[in-house]
């Protein structure tokens, strides 16, 4: 399959590197400055015990749109950007989408699924990844050995065999599951719970525990898991235990990426993750007072910063 990866950040860069090194036909769709840097210096990938640079094909949106039809359309498009970039990416990848193109997004939450399905009905797959990574001086840095890609058909059917074959490469673990919507909901609830905990109390998990916040954290987890249950995607016992363990660990320095973005004043996924969950909960008739309180705080802070 011809693969176009929208984004060469921590997620797209790490998984894309593994696919390139397994001789998959991969091209990265990136912004002009990123394209210039990769063309000049290659795409550096750093992981535990690994450090190397690959020359990889890159395109900008303008270059993609200017290709001939046979070269422009891809078989699989992996969307590996954060939510604030989704709308521009939809416009950027549109020329690359043919009638049989499949789209595999790796964003947090569920709003992107609805958005992509409305634009490209019947062509969107479900996917999520687990990886701890960042961009450091232009290099893609995978900070731990954890690298898992989970994919599936959103309707519960079979994933096309060529997708699974193409994505099965050394360097990360591929999981193909029937209940990918359940998995997406479980990750959404965890990320939202972590975001609410850190943003509401403005501190890492260990400090919150030291301040006596365990009961409030448990209330947040229960509140958000109740939304998933009402939506028909209850979080299982293992997922619940993992969330509770991570968000109540004494001495932990854990903070969510949402909290880190907010405190750094960077573009964040507040509305994509928390705002959409609050809207979904209201539509299901589920009360979410702690989530709502956090959203008011975050939105008020954004209004204050932009004034």
N, C-alpha and C positions, 0 to 999 in steps of 0.2 A: 504494500500500500504506500502511496505517496502521502507523507504526513507534513502538515503545516502546523507548527507550534507558535501560537500567538503569545509572545512573551519569552524572554530569556533571563528571567529573574531567578530567584532561589528555586522555585518549583519547576518552571519550564526549563531552566538551565540544567538542573540536576538530572531530571528524568530524560530530557532531550539528549544530554551527553551520553547517557547509557544507551539510548536508542541508536545514536550515531555510531558509537563504538561497536555496536552489534551489526553494523552495516545496514541499518534500516535507512530508507530514503526519507531524510528529514531536512526540512528547511525551517528556519526561524523567521517569524515576522516581528520586526522590532522597529522602534523609533529611529530617526535618522542618526542621532548622536551615538546610540548604541550600535547601530549598523557600522558606522565608521570605525568605532573602537574595535569591534570584533573582526572586521576585515583587516585592520592594521595589525592587531596583536593576537588574534585568535580568541577562543572562549576558554578561559582558564577554569578548571574544576578542581576544587580542593575538598577532600573528605578524609576521615580518619585513616592515616597510612597511605594517602593518595594525594598527588599533586601533579597535574599535567595540563597541557594546553592543546586544544584541537582546532584545526581550521574547519569551520562549519559554514554551510550555505546560509545566507541571510538575505532577506528582502525587506524593503520598506513598503508601506501601503501604496505609495505612488508607483513604485516599481512593479508590485503585484498587479495593479490595475492595468499597467501598460503591457503585460505579457500577452502573447497569443492565446487563443482559447485552449488549445491542447496543453499548454504549459501552465495556464492560470488555475485550472480546476484541480483540486486535491481530493484524495479519497477519504482522508481523516484529518479533521482540524481539532487540535487540542488547544483549549482556551485556558491559559495559565497566567491570568492577571488578577489583580484585586478588583473588587466591585466598582470602585470609582472609574475604572477604565473600561467597563463593560460596554457602554454605549458606543464609544469610539471604536472599540474592537469589532463590534457587530458591523459597523460601516466598513471597517478595514477589510474584514474577511469575506464580505458579501461577494466580491468578484471571484473568489476561490471556491464557491459552493455551487456544485452541480446537482442534478436530480438525485444522484446516488451518494453524495457526500454525507459522511457521518460527522457529528460534532460532539466532542467529549470535553465538557467543561470541568475544571477543578477549582471552582470557587467555593467559598464558605456560604452556608445558608441554603435557601431554596428559591429566593426571588429570581436568581439568574436562570433557573430551570424554566419557570413560567415565561420569562422574557424571551429566551431562546426558542422555546416551543411555539410561542406566538409568531415568531419570525420565520422559523424553519420547521413547520410541523412534520412529525414523523422521522426527523433526521437527528434528534438529540438523544444521546446516551447519558446514563448516570455515572458519575465518577467522583471519587474523593481520594486524597492522598494523605499519608502521614509521613512527615519529614520535618526535621529541624534544620532550617537553613537561612542564609542571609546573603547579601551581596556586599563584598568587602573590596574596595579599590577596583571595582569592575569584575572581580572574580566571583564565581558561584561557589559558595562555601556550604557544604553539608556538614553540620556540626556533630552529628552522632551517626551511629550505624543504622538508625531507623530509616527505612525507605520502603514504604508499602503503597501500592496502587490498587485501588478497588474499583471495579467497573461492572456494569450490568445494564440490561435493558430496563428502561423505566417502567414498562408495562408488565414486567415479570416474565417476559419471554426469554428465548435463548439469545445470547450475544452472538453476533455474526462470527463465525469461526476464524475468518481472516483477521479480525480485530484482535482476538485473543492470541493468535499465532504471532502477529506482528509485535504485540506488546510484551510477549514473553521473552525477556532478555536478561542476561546476568547483571547483577548490581542492585536490583530491587526485587521485591516479592510482589507478584501479580495475584490478585484475588478476583475471581469471577463469581458473582453471587446473583441469585434470583431476586433477592429482596433489597435492591440497591436503594430504593426510596426509604426503607426503614433505616439503612445505614446513614443516608444523608441526614435524616431527621435526628438520629442519635448524635452525629457530629455537630449539627446545628445547635442542639440543646446544650451540649458540653461547651461549645465556644461561647454561646450566649451566656451561660451560667458563669463561666470564667470572666467574661467581660463585665457582667453586672457586679460580681463580687469585687473585682479590682477597681472598677470605676466608681461604684457606690461608696466604697470605703477608702479609696485613694491610697492603697498600700498593697504590698505583696501579701501572699497568703500567710506566711509566718507571722507577720506583724498583726494581721487581722485575728489570728488565733490567740496571740499573746494578749490582745485587747479584749478577749472574751467574745469573739464573734462567731463561734461555731454554730450556735443555734440559728443565727440569722443566715449563715451560709446554707445550712440544711434547708431552711425555709425557701431560699432562692432556688435551690435545686428542685425541691418538690413542686414549687410553683411552675417552673418552666417544663418539667417533665409532665405535668398535668396537661399542658397544651399539646404535647406530642401524643399523649394518650387520647385526648379528645379528637385529634386529627386522624386517629386510626393507626398511629405508628408509635406504640408505646416503647419506651426505652427498657431493654431487658435488664435482668439483675446484674449481669456482668458490667454492662455499661454504666449502670447507676453506681455500682461499687467503685468503679474506676474514677468517675467524676467526684464522688464524695472523698475518696482517698487523696486525690490531687488537690482538692480545694480546701481540705482541712488538715493538711500535713503541718505539724508543728515545725517551726524553724525554716520552712520552705521559702525560697526566694522567688517562687513562680509568680509571673504576671502574664496576663494574656496579651497577644499581639495587638488586640483592639485597644487595651489600656496604654500600651507603649506608644501606639500611633497618636492617641488622644493627648497624652502628656507631652509628646514631642511636637505637637501642633501640625502633624502630618495629615494628609488625606486619610480618612478612616472609613471603616465599613459599619459605622454606627447604624445608619438607616437600613442598610442591606441586611444586617444580622439582627439587631435589636428592634429597629422600627418595624420591619416586616413581620417579626415574631409577635410584636404587640398588636399589629393590625390583624394578623391571623387569629390570635387569641380572642380578640374582640368579636371577630366573625363567628367564632365557635362558642361564644358566650362564656369564655373562661376568664375569670378575674386575675389580673397580674399586677397587683399594686407595687411590688418591689421593682419589677421591670419598668413600669410606668414612671416611678419615682426616679430611677436611673436615667431614663430618657429625658425627663424634664431637666435634670442637672446637666446632662451632656449637651442638650440643645441650647440651654441658656448660656452655657459656656461658649458654644460656637457663635451665638448671637453677640456675646460680649467681645469675642476676639475679632469679629468681622466689622464691628461698629467703629 
